[in-house]
C-alpha cells in the first residue's frame, strides 16, 4: 500500500558549530576513548536498531549501486566501446579489440575490487565514528554519515582523466610504432595498461588532496563565496546526474518511464509502500530498479535490428554494442537485458580478482606522467572536500556534529586505499545524512553496506550484475540525486545568487557536448552542424565548447561563479584580486580555462587538425598542434582586473552603492571586509555589542 510519509521531520535549522581554519581531530574528541565500540548504542549487537536501519541500508546500497552502474556504463560503454574503439579501429581492428578487452579486464578484476576495499574501510570507520560520538555526547540517536562512490568526482575523472589517458596512449608514437611493426596486440595491451595506471595514480593524488582539505577546506570556504562551491556540485549534478540519464530514459520510455515516476512520487512526493502491518516499508530504490528490470527483460527494450539502424539508434558496428546488443540477430536489446551478455560476463569474470598479490599498488606507477592530469586531479580533490564540508554541515544541522578535519582525512584515506588496490574512483561522505537520520537509522546500515559491497565486488559478480540491470534503472535514481543537489544549492543560498549558481550548469554542459558531439571526437565523423571555414572547421560554437568544457569545466565554474557573485554583491576589490589571480594562474598553469589539455582533434587519419598554434608562455605541457588560446584568457583576466579596480574607485567616491554584506564582517572574506567603509564596520561592531548585552 502506498502512503505518504508520517514521520516527524528532522529539524535542519539547528545551530551549526563554529569551526576553525584547522581543526585538531584528536583534541576534538576531548578524551573520548579511541578504541571504543560502545555496545550501549546502535541496537542489537550495536548494529541493528530496527525498521529505520533496513530502510536506510536499502537507500544507501542502491545509491552506491546506481552510481557504479552508471559510471561503468560510461567508461566501458560510450568511452571505451565507442570513442576509443572507433579511433583505434582506424589503425587496426586487433588494436581496437585488444584495448577494449584488456581495459575491461582491468576494470572488473582490479578497479571494482579496489572499490570494495574503499567502501568497506569508509563505511566501517563512519559506523565506528557514530558510536564514538554517541559516547561523547551520551546520546542514542546519532546517525552515521553515509559513505560511498563520489559520483560527481567519478564523472569528472572519467571524462577528463581516463578518456584523455586512453586517447593519449592510443596515439602515442611508441605504441603506434609497435603496432605498425606488426604487434598490434602488444600495442593495445600497453595502451590499456598505461591508461589504467594513469587513472589510478591520479585518483591516489585526488585522495591526497582530500586529506589536504583538513588544512585547506576552511580557507577555501572563507575565500570563495558559497555559491561558487555549490555551483561545481550543481553543474555536474545537472549535466551528468540529471541530463545525461534523462537522455537514456527518453530513448526507451516503455522500460524507463514508470521507474522514473516511482522515484518522483517516492522521493519528492514522500510516498512509501508499506509491507502489510510489519512496520517495514518497501524501499523506493528497490521498487524502481526492480520495475525497470522486469520491464526490460519482458521486452521493453527489444527492437528489430533493421529498425534500430534505420532510426539511427546505432549503426550495427561493434562500437555500438554499449547500447544495443546482439547485432548479428534479427532482434536486439539494450545493455542490461541481454541473456547472452549476462552469461558471458558470469563465465568471464566471476571469481576473477586481480587486487591481491602483485596487484597491490600495481597501478601507482605513473607519478612521472601526471603533469598533463594534475590540474584535473586537484579540482576533483577540491570539489570532493568542498562536498565533504557541505555534508558535515548538513549532519550538524540535523543534530550530529562530526569532526570536519577527521571526515576529510578519512575520505582521502578511503580514496587512496581504493587506488592502492586498483580503483580509479574517489570516495566521500554523502549529502543524505538527514534523510537517514529521519528514517531512524544509527550505524548498522553503514557497516552492513560496506560488508555487502566488499563481498559483492570481491566476488567478480559485478560484471554479471551490470549485464542484468538496465541502465535507466540506475539513471532514474541519479536523476533524483542530480535534482536534489540543484535544489539544495538554491535552498542554501540567497535568491540573488541563483543566477550565478545556474551559470555553473554551462561549463559542465559544454563538457558533456565536448564528449558526445565534439567534431574532433572520432565518433563524430563527417560534417558537423557548427562546421565553418574558420578555425579548422571548429567555428565559434565548437571553440566555445572546447574552452569552457575542458577538465570537466569545474575550474571555469569555480572561478567564474565567484566573480559573478562579487559582481552581484558589488565587491569590486574581491573581484579585482580574484581576476588578477586568475590572470597569473592562466599564464603559468592554464587555470581556470584548461585549454592546454590534449584532445583527439588533429589525430587519426580522418580528423581535421586545428591550426590555432601553440603559445609561448606557461609551465604546463603543450603539444605543437594543439589548439591553444590560453593566452587570450590571460589578457581577458588582466583587463577584468582593471575593470573592477575602476569600479572600486567609483564606489569609493560614492558613484556606486557600497557592497552587499550578509551578516557583517564575520560572514565575509578578509578581502570583502577591506571594502567596507570604517563607519560601516563600526556599525556592525556596535550591533554585535548590543546583541551580546541583550
Secondary structure in CASP SS format (residue, H / E / C, confidence):
PFRMAT SS
TARGET T0000
AUTHOR 0000-0000-0000
METHOD secondary structure of the structure
MODEL  1
X C 1.00
X E 1.00
X E 1.00
X E 1.00
X C 1.00
X C 1.00
X C 1.00
X C 1.00
X C 1.00
X C 1.00
X C 1.00
X C 1.00
X C 1.00
X C 1.00
X C 1.00
X C 1.00
X C 1.00
X C 1.00
X C 1.00
X C 1.00
X C 1.00
X C 1.00
X C 1.00
X C 1.00
X H 1.00
X H 1.00
X H 1.00
X H 1.00
X C 1.00
X C 1.00
X C 1.00
X C 1.00
X C 1.00
X C 1.00
X C 1.00
X C 1.00
X C 1.00
X C 1.00
X C 1.00
X C 1.00
X C 1.00
X C 1.00
X C 1.00
X E 1.00
X C 1.00
X C 1.00
X C 1.00
X E 1.00
X C 1.00
X C 1.00
X H 1.00
X H 1.00
X H 1.00
X H 1.00
X H 1.00
X H 1.00
X H 1.00
X H 1.00
X H 1.00
X H 1.00
X H 1.00
X H 1.00
X H 1.00
X H 1.00
X H 1.00
X H 1.00
X H 1.00
X H 1.00
X H 1.00
X H 1.00
X H 1.00
X H 1.00
X H 1.00
X H 1.00
X H 1.00
X H 1.00
X H 1.00
X H 1.00
X H 1.00
X H 1.00
X H 1.00
X H 1.00
X H 1.00
X H 1.00
X H 1.00
X H 1.00
X H 1.00
X H 1.00
X H 1.00
X C 1.00
X C 1.00
X C 1.00
X H 1.00
X H 1.00
X H 1.00
X H 1.00
X H 1.00
X H 1.00
X H 1.00
X H 1.00
X H 1.00
X H 1.00
X H 1.00
X H 1.00
X H 1.00
X H 1.00
X H 1.00
X H 1.00
X H 1.00
X H 1.00
X H 1.00
X H 1.00
X H 1.00
X H 1.00
X H 1.00
X H 1.00
X H 1.00
X H 1.00
X H 1.00
X H 1.00
X H 1.00
X H 1.00
X H 1.00
X H 1.00
X H 1.00
X H 1.00
X H 1.00
X H 1.00
X H 1.00
X H 1.00
X H 1.00
X H 1.00
X H 1.00
X H 1.00
X H 1.00
X H 1.00
X H 1.00
X C 1.00
X C 1.00
X C 1.00
X C 1.00
X C 1.00
X C 1.00
X C 1.00
X C 1.00
X C 1.00
X E 1.00
X E 1.00
X E 1.00
X C 1.00
X H 1.00
X H 1.00
X H 1.00
X H 1.00
X H 1.00
X H 1.00
X H 1.00
X H 1.00
X H 1.00
X H 1.00
X H 1.00
X H 1.00
X H 1.00
X H 1.00
X H 1.00
X H 1.00
X H 1.00
X H 1.00
X H 1.00
X H 1.00
X C 1.00
X C 1.00
X H 1.00
X H 1.00
X H 1.00
X H 1.00
X H 1.00
X H 1.00
X H 1.00
X H 1.00
X C 1.00
X C 1.00
X C 1.00
X H 1.00
X H 1.00
X H 1.00
X H 1.00
X H 1.00
X H 1.00
X H 1.00
X H 1.00
X H 1.00
X H 1.00
X H 1.00
X H 1.00
X H 1.00
X H 1.00
X H 1.00
X H 1.00
X H 1.00
X H 1.00
X H 1.00
X H 1.00
X H 1.00
X H 1.00
X H 1.00
X H 1.00
X H 1.00
X H 1.00
X H 1.00
X H 1.00
X H 1.00
X H 1.00
X H 1.00
X H 1.00
X H 1.00
X H 1.00
X H 1.00
X H 1.00
X H 1.00
X H 1.00
X H 1.00
X H 1.00
X C 1.00
X C 1.00
X H 1.00
X H 1.00
X H 1.00
X H 1.00
X H 1.00
X H 1.00
X H 1.00
X H 1.00
X H 1.00
X H 1.00
X H 1.00
X H 1.00
X H 1.00
X H 1.00
X H 1.00
X H 1.00
X H 1.00
X H 1.00
X H 1.00
X H 1.00
X H 1.00
X H 1.00
X H 1.00
X H 1.00
X H 1.00
X H 1.00
X C 1.00
X H 1.00
X H 1.00
X H 1.00
X H 1.00
X H 1.00
X H 1.00
X H 1.00
X H 1.00
X H 1.00
X H 1.00
X H 1.00
X H 1.00
X H 1.00
X H 1.00
X H 1.00
X H 1.00
X C 1.00
X C 1.00
X E 1.00
X E 1.00
X E 1.00
X E 1.00
X C 1.00
X C 1.00
X C 1.00
X C 1.00
X C 1.00
X C 1.00
X E 1.00
X E 1.00
X C 1.00
X H 1.00
X H 1.00
X H 1.00
X H 1.00
X H 1.00
X H 1.00
X H 1.00
X H 1.00
X H 1.00
X H 1.00
X H 1.00
X H 1.00
X H 1.00
X H 1.00
X H 1.00
X H 1.00
X H 1.00
X C 1.00
X C 1.00
X E 1.00
X E 1.00
X H 1.00
X H 1.00
X H 1.00
X H 1.00
X H 1.00
X H 1.00
X C 1.00
X C 1.00
X C 1.00
X C 1.00
X C 1.00
X C 1.00
X C 1.00
X H 1.00
X H 1.00
X H 1.00
X H 1.00
X H 1.00
X C 1.00
X E 1.00
X E 1.00
X C 1.00
X C 1.00
X C 1.00
X C 1.00
X C 1.00
X E 1.00
X E 1.00
X E 1.00
X E 1.00
X C 1.00
X C 1.00
X C 1.00
X C 1.00
X H 1.00
X H 1.00
X H 1.00
X H 1.00
X H 1.00
X H 1.00
X H 1.00
X H 1.00
X H 1.00
X H 1.00
X H 1.00
X C 1.00
X C 1.00
X C 1.00
X C 1.00
X C 1.00
X C 1.00
X C 1.00
X H 1.00
X H 1.00
X H 1.00
X C 1.00
X C 1.00
X C 1.00
X C 1.00
X C 1.00
X C 1.00
X C 1.00
X H 1.00
X H 1.00
X H 1.00
X H 1.00
X H 1.00
X H 1.00
X C 1.00
X H 1.00
X H 1.00
X H 1.00
X H 1.00
X H 1.00
X H 1.00
X H 1.00
X H 1.00
X H 1.00
X H 1.00
X H 1.00
X H 1.00
X H 1.00
X H 1.00
X H 1.00
X H 1.00
X H 1.00
X H 1.00
X H 1.00
X H 1.00
X H 1.00
X H 1.00
X H 1.00
X H 1.00
X C 1.00
X C 1.00
X C 1.00
X C 1.00
X C 1.00
X C 1.00
X H 1.00
X H 1.00
X H 1.00
X H 1.00
X H 1.00
X H 1.00
X H 1.00
X H 1.00
X H 1.00
X H 1.00
X H 1.00
X H 1.00
X H 1.00
X H 1.00
X H 1.00
X H 1.00
X H 1.00
X C 1.00
X C 1.00
X C 1.00
X C 1.00
X C 1.00
X C 1.00
X E 1.00
X E 1.00
X E 1.00
X C 1.00
X C 1.00
X C 1.00
X H 1.00
X H 1.00
X H 1.00
X H 1.00
X H 1.00
X H 1.00
X H 1.00
X C 1.00
X C 1.00
X C 1.00
X C 1.00
X H 1.00
X H 1.00
X H 1.00
X H 1.00
X H 1.00
X H 1.00
X H 1.00
X H 1.00
X H 1.00
X H 1.00
X H 1.00
X H 1.00
X H 1.00
X H 1.00
X H 1.00
X C 1.00
X C 1.00
X C 1.00
X H 1.00
X H 1.00
X H 1.00
X H 1.00
X H 1.00
X C 1.00
X C 1.00
X C 1.00
X C 1.00
X H 1.00
X H 1.00
X H 1.00
X H 1.00
X H 1.00
X H 1.00
X H 1.00
X H 1.00
X H 1.00
X H 1.00
X H 1.00
X H 1.00
X H 1.00
X H 1.00
X H 1.00
X H 1.00
X H 1.00
X H 1.00
X H 1.00
X H 1.00
X H 1.00
X C 1.00
X C 1.00
X C 1.00
X H 1.00
X H 1.00
X H 1.00
X H 1.00
X H 1.00
X H 1.00
X H 1.00
X H 1.00
X H 1.00
X H 1.00
X H 1.00
X H 1.00
X H 1.00
X H 1.00
X H 1.00
X H 1.00
X H 1.00
X H 1.00
X H 1.00
X H 1.00
X H 1.00
X H 1.00
X H 1.00
X C 1.00
X C 1.00
X C 1.00
X C 1.00
X C 1.00
X C 1.00
X C 1.00
X C 1.00
X C 1.00
X C 1.00
X C 1.00
X C 1.00
X C 1.00
X C 1.00
X C 1.00
X C 1.00
X C 1.00
X H 1.00
X H 1.00
X H 1.00
X C 1.00
X H 1.00
X H 1.00
X H 1.00
X H 1.00
X H 1.00
X H 1.00
X H 1.00
X H 1.00
X H 1.00
X H 1.00
X H 1.00
X H 1.00
X H 1.00
X H 1.00
X H 1.00
X H 1.00
X H 1.00
X H 1.00
X H 1.00
X H 1.00
X H 1.00
X H 1.00
X H 1.00
X H 1.00
X H 1.00
X H 1.00
X H 1.00
X H 1.00
X H 1.00
X H 1.00
X H 1.00
X C 1.00
X C 1.00
X H 1.00
X H 1.00
X H 1.00
X H 1.00
X H 1.00
X H 1.00
X H 1.00
X H 1.00
X H 1.00
X H 1.00
X H 1.00
X H 1.00
X H 1.00
X H 1.00
X H 1.00
X H 1.00
X H 1.00
X H 1.00
X C 1.00
X C 1.00
X C 1.00
X C 1.00
X C 1.00
X C 1.00
X C 1.00
X C 1.00
X C 1.00
X C 1.00
X C 1.00
X C 1.00
X C 1.00
X C 1.00
X C 1.00
X C 1.00
X C 1.00
X C 1.00
X C 1.00
X C 1.00
X C 1.00
X C 1.00
X C 1.00
X C 1.00
X C 1.00
X C 1.00
X C 1.00
X C 1.00
X C 1.00
X C 1.00
X C 1.00
X C 1.00
X C 1.00
X C 1.00
X C 1.00
X C 1.00
X C 1.00
X C 1.00
X C 1.00
X C 1.00
X H 1.00
X H 1.00
X H 1.00
X H 1.00
X H 1.00
X H 1.00
X H 1.00
X H 1.00
X H 1.00
X H 1.00
X H 1.00
X H 1.00
X H 1.00
X H 1.00
X H 1.00
X H 1.00
X H 1.00
X H 1.00
X H 1.00
X H 1.00
X H 1.00
X H 1.00
X H 1.00
X C 1.00
X C 1.00
X C 1.00
X C 1.00
X C 1.00
X C 1.00
X C 1.00
X C 1.00
X C 1.00
X C 1.00
X C 1.00
X C 1.00
X H 1.00
X H 1.00
X H 1.00
X C 1.00
X C 1.00
X H 1.00
X H 1.00
X H 1.00
X H 1.00
X H 1.00
X C 1.00
X C 1.00
X C 1.00
X H 1.00
X H 1.00
X H 1.00
X H 1.00
X H 1.00
X H 1.00
X H 1.00
X H 1.00
X H 1.00
X H 1.00
X H 1.00
X H 1.00
X H 1.00
X H 1.00
X H 1.00
X H 1.00
X C 1.00
END
